[in-house]
Amino acid sequence: MRPLLEKGKISVEILFPSFDWRDAKIHVAQKAGDIRPIDVFTRSFDEWQNVWNGAFHSNHCWNRKYIFSMIELPTQPDCWLFGGIFEVLSHKPSKNQGNDYVYYKVDLSDQGKDLIGRLKIHWVKDARAKGRKPETMLSSMRVAEILPEIYAGEDFPGYANINHSYAVLEKLWLDSKPDWISALSHCQGVYLITDTKTGMRYVGSAYGEEGIWSRWGKYFKTGGHAHNKLLKNLLLGKTDGVGYARKYFRISLLEQASSRDSEQYVIQRESYWKEVLLTRGKYGLNEN
């Protein structure tokens, strides 16, 4: 292993003085399809532990005693969040949906427990593999930051960059993340909800005293439909409507309106986007 300090940069090793890296694999957790591991971590640690680290994997990637997990932070290049150290209790060949897998049972180790969700690691990705030997990357892993509190979700990205899954925004709303509240509580505008499974879309707006944040809260409170007829019919027709919304709905801000703009102006812009995106009739989920 390299020295703990190099040119004033602190190696991750220094924070885990008793951890035997030779008996570990590093889990480089990255986006899988449309699912970002950081979103899984923030909404359910149990899912993060027992699905993303334990459960089924396509090969014998966890062939050492421990898994040192770090999670890609999509909006922060070369930055990873420490997701815990897990002990591999058992593994066995298994099948999942007819395919061969290895099934792992893991348990959270006490090592580094107080740094979970707080330690940010700087590391420049050099390969796609998720299960890495520390010998190949530990020397270039540096301490980027230690947060005072556990990471609570993505920082507000700016009005032009809101294009998030329903599940991510719901968690931010439930957690009352201050920067999102501040930016969107008094924001008027037009937004889009897309059902990514079918491609169907719904255009809505918020104006007057009701800001975007309050308006979106109505969707989260009602399981995804906010009493809009076609959205309600869609979700109530599912066995698990809110589960469907969390899996397939994406919400984006199409247009931010100034606080000086009238309600009529915002309504006109909403109508414009309905026409552009063909959300009335068979191509969309707007009733009018």
C-alpha positions in Angstrom: 0.0 0.0 0.0 1.1 3.6 -0.6 1.9 6.1 2.2 -1.1 7.5 3.9 -0.2 11.1 3.0 0.8 12.3 -0.4 1.3 16.0 -1.3 -1.0 17.1 1.5 -3.9 14.9 0.4 -5.3 12.4 3.0 -5.6 8.8 2.0 -8.8 7.0 2.8 -6.7 4.4 4.6 -6.0 6.7 7.5 -9.7 6.7 8.5 -9.8 2.9 8.8 -6.5 2.0 10.7 -7.6 -1.4 11.8 -9.3 -2.5 8.6 -7.6 -5.3 6.6 -7.9 -4.2 3.0 -6.4 -7.5 1.8 -9.6 -9.2 3.0 -11.9 -6.9 1.2 -13.4 -6.0 -2.2 -14.4 -2.5 -3.0 -18.0 -2.1 -4.3 -17.9 0.7 -6.9 -21.7 1.4 -7.0 -22.8 3.0 -10.2 -26.1 3.6 -12.1 -27.8 0.5 -13.3 -30.3 1.3 -16.0 -32.4 4.2 -14.7 -31.6 3.4 -11.1 -29.0 5.5 -9.3 -27.5 3.8 -6.2 -27.4 7.1 -4.3 -31.2 7.3 -4.6 -31.5 3.8 -3.2 -29.1 4.7 -0.3 -31.1 7.8 0.7 -34.5 6.2 0.6 -33.8 2.8 2.2 -30.6 1.6 3.8 -32.1 -1.9 4.1 -32.5 -2.0 0.3 -29.0 -0.6 -0.1 -27.5 -3.3 2.2 -29.5 -6.3 1.2 -30.2 -5.8 -2.5 -27.3 -3.7 -3.8 -24.6 -5.4 -1.6 -26.3 -8.6 -0.6 -28.9 -10.7 -2.6 -28.2 -11.8 -6.2 -25.1 -10.9 -8.2 -24.2 -12.3 -11.6 -20.8 -13.6 -10.6 -18.7 -14.3 -7.5 -17.7 -10.7 -7.1 -17.7 -10.7 -3.3 -15.1 -13.4 -2.8 -13.5 -11.9 0.2 -14.7 -11.4 3.8 -15.7 -7.7 3.5 -17.3 -5.3 1.0 -16.2 -1.7 1.3 -18.9 0.2 -0.5 -18.8 3.6 -2.1 -21.5 5.3 -4.1 -21.3 7.4 -7.2 -22.5 11.0 -6.7 -23.8 11.8 -10.2 -23.7 15.6 -9.9 -20.2 15.7 -8.4 -17.5 14.4 -10.8 -15.0 11.9 -9.3 -16.8 12.0 -5.9 -18.1 9.0 -4.1 -20.0 8.6 -0.8 -19.0 6.0 1.7 -21.8 3.5 2.0 -20.5 1.2 4.7 -18.5 -1.9 5.2 -20.4 -5.2 5.0 -19.3 -8.6 6.2 -20.1 -11.4 3.8 -21.8 -14.0 6.0 -22.6 -16.6 3.3 -22.8 -17.1 -0.5 -24.3 -19.8 -2.6 -25.1 -20.5 -6.3 -28.7 -19.6 -7.0 -31.1 -18.7 -9.8 -33.1 -15.6 -10.4 -35.7 -15.4 -13.1 -34.1 -18.5 -14.7 -30.5 -17.1 -14.8 -27.5 -18.3 -12.8 -26.5 -16.0 -9.9 -24.6 -16.1 -6.6 -26.8 -15.2 -3.6 -25.0 -13.3 -0.8 -26.1 -12.7 2.7 -24.3 -9.7 4.3 -24.3 -7.8 7.6 -23.2 -4.3 8.4 -19.8 -4.1 10.1 -19.2 -1.7 13.0 -16.0 -0.6 11.2 -16.4 3.0 9.9 -20.1 3.0 10.9 -20.0 6.7 12.0 -18.7 7.7 8.6 -21.5 6.1 6.5 -23.2 8.8 4.4 -20.7 11.4 5.7 -17.4 10.5 4.1 -16.9 11.7 0.5 -14.1 10.1 -1.4 -12.3 11.5 -4.3 -11.4 8.8 -6.9 -11.2 9.0 -10.7 -13.0 6.1 -12.2 -10.7 4.0 -14.5 -13.0 1.0 -15.2 -16.6 -0.1 -15.1 -16.2 -3.1 -12.9 -18.2 -2.9 -9.6 -16.2 -5.4 -7.5 -12.6 -4.2 -7.3 -9.6 -5.3 -5.4 -8.2 -2.5 -3.1 -4.8 -3.2 -4.6 -5.9 -1.7 -7.9 -7.4 1.6 -6.6 -6.8 2.3 -2.9 -3.7 4.3 -3.5 -5.7 6.9 -5.5 -8.6 7.2 -3.1 -8.5 10.4 -1.1 -10.7 12.0 1.5 -12.6 14.8 -0.2 -14.8 15.8 2.7 -16.5 14.6 5.9 -20.0 16.0 6.1 -21.3 17.1 9.5 -24.6 15.2 8.9 -25.5 12.1 6.8 -26.1 12.9 3.2 -29.8 13.7 2.7 -30.1 13.8 -1.1 -29.0 15.8 -4.1 -28.5 19.6 -3.7 -30.8 21.8 -5.7 -29.4 21.7 -9.2 -30.9 24.9 -10.6 -34.3 25.4 -12.3 -33.1 24.3 -15.7 -31.8 21.0 -14.4 -34.8 19.5 -12.6 -35.5 16.2 -14.3 -35.8 13.6 -11.5 -37.7 10.5 -10.7 -40.8 10.7 -8.7 -39.1 8.6 -6.0 -36.2 11.0 -5.7 -38.3 14.1 -5.5 -40.7 12.4 -3.0 -37.8 11.7 -0.7 -36.5 15.2 -0.9 -40.0 16.5 -0.2 -40.5 14.1 2.8 -37.1 15.2 4.2 -38.0 18.9 3.7 -34.5 19.6 2.2 -34.0 23.3 2.8 -32.3 24.3 -0.5 -35.2 22.7 -2.5 -37.8 24.3 -0.3 -36.2 27.7 -0.6 -35.9 27.5 -4.4 -39.3 26.1 -5.2 -41.7 27.2 -2.5 -42.5 30.5 -4.2 -41.7 29.5 -7.7 -44.4 29.6 -10.4 -44.1 27.6 -13.5 -45.1 24.7 -15.8 -44.0 21.1 -15.1 -44.1 17.8 -16.9 -44.8 14.3 -15.5 -43.7 11.5 -17.8 -44.8 7.8 -17.5 -41.5 6.3 -18.7 -43.1 2.9 -19.2 -45.7 4.1 -21.7 -44.3 7.5 -22.8 -47.6 9.2 -21.8 -47.2 12.7 -20.4 -49.0 15.1 -18.2 -48.5 18.9 -18.1 -49.4 20.9 -15.0 -48.7 24.3 -13.5 -48.4 26.2 -10.2 -49.2 29.9 -9.8 -50.4 32.5 -7.4 -49.9 31.6 -3.7 -49.2 27.9 -4.6 -45.6 27.4 -5.5 -44.1 24.4 -7.4 -43.0 22.7 -4.1 -46.5 22.8 -2.6 -48.1 21.6 -5.8 -45.7 18.7 -6.2 -46.4 17.9 -2.5 -50.0 17.1 -3.5 -48.8 14.3 -5.8 -46.7 12.8 -3.0 -49.6 13.1 -0.5 -52.1 11.3 -2.8 -49.8 8.6 -4.1 -49.0 10.2 -7.4 -52.1 11.7 -8.9 -53.1 14.9 -7.0 -56.7 14.2 -7.9 -56.1 14.7 -11.7 -58.6 12.4 -13.3 -56.5 10.5 -15.9 -53.5 10.2 -13.6 -55.9 8.9 -10.9 -57.5 6.4 -13.2 -54.0 5.2 -14.3 -52.7 4.7 -10.8 -55.8 3.3 -9.2 -55.9 0.7 -11.9 -52.6 -0.7 -10.7 -52.1 -3.2 -7.9 -49.6 -0.8 -6.3 -50.3 2.7 -7.8 -47.7 4.6 -5.7 -45.1 1.9 -6.4 -45.8 2.4 -10.1 -45.3 6.1 -9.8 -42.1 5.7 -7.9 -40.7 3.3 -10.5 -41.9 5.0 -13.7 -42.8 8.6 -13.2 -40.3 11.4 -13.9 -40.9 15.1 -13.1 -39.3 18.0 -14.8 -39.7 21.7 -14.7 -40.5 22.9 -18.2 -40.6 26.6 -17.6 -40.0 28.8 -14.5 -42.2 31.9 -14.4 -41.2 35.2 -12.7 -43.0 36.2 -9.5 -44.2 39.2 -11.5 -46.0 37.1 -14.1 -49.8 36.8 -13.7 -51.7 33.6 -13.1 -53.2 34.0 -16.6 -49.8 34.1 -18.1 -48.8 30.8 -16.4 -52.0 29.2 -17.5 -51.4 30.3 -21.1 -47.9 28.8 -20.9 -49.3 25.6 -19.5 -51.7 25.4 -22.5 -48.8 26.1 -24.9 -46.9 23.1 -23.5 -49.9 20.9 -23.7 -50.1 21.6 -27.4 -46.4 21.2 -28.0 -46.2 17.9 -26.2 -49.6 16.6 -27.4 -50.7 15.7 -23.9 -54.4 16.1 -24.6 -56.2 13.0 -26.1 -54.6 9.7 -26.9 -51.0 10.9 -26.6 -51.2 12.2 -23.1 -52.8 12.3 -19.6 -54.3 15.8 -19.7 -58.1 15.7 -19.8 -58.4 19.3 -21.0 
